[in-house]
Amino acid sequence: LMYVVAILSGLIAQFVVENVPFEPISEGSHIWMGGFLCPFDIAIVSLLCGAVHIAVCWDENYGAIEGGADMSVTEVFRVGLNEFAKDRRLWLLGCVVACFEGSMFAFVFNWTPALEDKETPPPLGLIFAAFMMACMCGSCLSTIAGKYCDSHLKLTMVCLAGVASFFVIVFATA
């Protein structure tokens, strides 16, 4: 459902960008609305609706720790740090995730400037929807692959696919 919502968000964003003109809210105003600002305005409204829904409908879930229901925050951090100190695999996993996510953030911050065109602006909402469709396909593929291979092999394949995709980007633009 998360990816369906993201895909619909991209399509709605593209629709409003194309159909709501970019103009000041009143004659002589320094505040503008419409155009490429509309998706952000819609996001603000969605955020406010979600915040109201959470405030009214959700109960707080404090969770439970087996045998340590009365642990303080510092004790919980101490236990977590002890787990990191005991198992070197946690550090390795953290490094792999940090490197992979770092490269993804570099891509996220650079994909829109890479597509900019003075004459014809790219349909960023449709491109975002296509990215979300790719994420949904990857998630489905991961679920299917999980039935046939262990987590080590799956993690290795995902990292190799990520490295390969970044090599394609580097060599395609060279």
Solvent accessible surface area in square Angstrom, and as a share of the most:
residue,aa,sasa,rsa
1,L,172,0.86
2,M,137,0.61
3,Y,52,0.20
4,V,67,0.39
5,V,83,0.47
6,A,19,0.15
7,I,22,0.11
8,L,92,0.46
9,S,54,0.35
10,G,2,0.02
11,L,77,0.38
12,I,90,0.46
13,A,18,0.14
14,Q,16,0.07
15,F,130,0.54
16,V,22,0.12
17,V,53,0.30
18,E,116,0.52
19,N,84,0.43
20,V,51,0.29
21,P,86,0.54
22,F,91,0.38
23,E,83,0.37
24,P,45,0.28
25,I,95,0.48
26,S,66,0.43
27,E,177,0.79
28,G,66,0.63
29,S,27,0.17
30,H,176,0.79
31,I,113,0.58
32,W,112,0.39
33,M,88,0.39
34,G,0,0.00
35,G,8,0.08
36,F,122,0.51
37,L,54,0.27
38,C,14,0.08
39,P,35,0.22
40,F,135,0.56
41,D,64,0.33
42,I,69,0.35
43,A,56,0.44
44,I,99,0.50
45,V,91,0.52
46,S,66,0.43
47,L,128,0.64
48,L,106,0.53
49,C,82,0.49
50,G,31,0.30
51,A,51,0.40
52,V,95,0.55
53,H,98,0.44
54,I,81,0.41
55,A,86,0.66
56,V,114,0.66
57,C,78,0.47
58,W,159,0.56
59,D,135,0.70
60,E,124,0.55
61,N,127,0.65
62,Y,191,0.73
63,G,57,0.54
64,A,100,0.78
65,I,81,0.41
66,E,179,0.80
67,G,92,0.88
68,G,8,0.08
69,A,97,0.75
70,D,135,0.70
71,M,53,0.24
72,S,54,0.35
73,V,107,0.61
74,T,103,0.60
75,E,68,0.31
76,V,65,0.37
77,F,134,0.56
78,R,128,0.47
79,V,63,0.36
80,G,32,0.31
81,L,119,0.59
82,N,67,0.34
83,E,80,0.36
84,F,82,0.34
85,A,85,0.66
86,K,149,0.63
87,D,40,0.21
88,R,185,0.67
89,R,167,0.61
90,L,63,0.32
91,W,147,0.52
92,L,99,0.49
93,L,83,0.41
94,G,38,0.36
95,C,75,0.45
96,V,49,0.28
97,V,74,0.42
98,A,65,0.51
99,C,97,0.58
100,F,60,0.25
101,E,77,0.34
102,G,39,0.37
103,S,39,0.25
104,M,68,0.30
105,F,115,0.48
106,A,53,0.41
107,F,59,0.25
108,V,75,0.43
109,F,150,0.62
110,N,87,0.44
111,W,37,0.13
112,T,46,0.26
113,P,73,0.46
114,A,84,0.65
115,L,76,0.38
116,E,125,0.56
117,D,75,0.39
118,K,195,0.83
119,E,158,0.71
120,T,93,0.54
121,P,102,0.64
122,P,33,0.21
123,P,55,0.34
124,L,70,0.35
125,G,9,0.09
126,L,81,0.40
127,I,39,0.20
128,F,74,0.31
129,A,7,0.06
130,A,59,0.46
131,F,66,0.27
132,M,36,0.16
133,M,88,0.39
134,A,63,0.49
135,C,55,0.33
136,M,54,0.24
137,C,74,0.44
138,G,37,0.36
139,S,48,0.31
140,C,72,0.43
141,L,120,0.60
142,S,42,0.27
143,T,90,0.52
144,I,97,0.49
145,A,31,0.24
146,G,37,0.35
147,K,153,0.65
148,Y,177,0.67
149,C,35,0.21
150,D,85,0.44
151,S,76,0.49
152,H,137,0.61
153,L,89,0.45
154,K,56,0.24
155,L,81,0.40
156,T,69,0.40
157,M,109,0.48
158,V,75,0.43
159,C,34,0.20
160,L,104,0.52
161,A,62,0.48
162,G,10,0.09
163,V,77,0.44
164,A,53,0.41
165,S,55,0.36
166,F,52,0.22
167,F,112,0.47
168,V,100,0.57
169,I,76,0.39
170,V,87,0.50
171,F,140,0.58
172,A,79,0.61
173,T,112,0.65
174,A,114,0.88
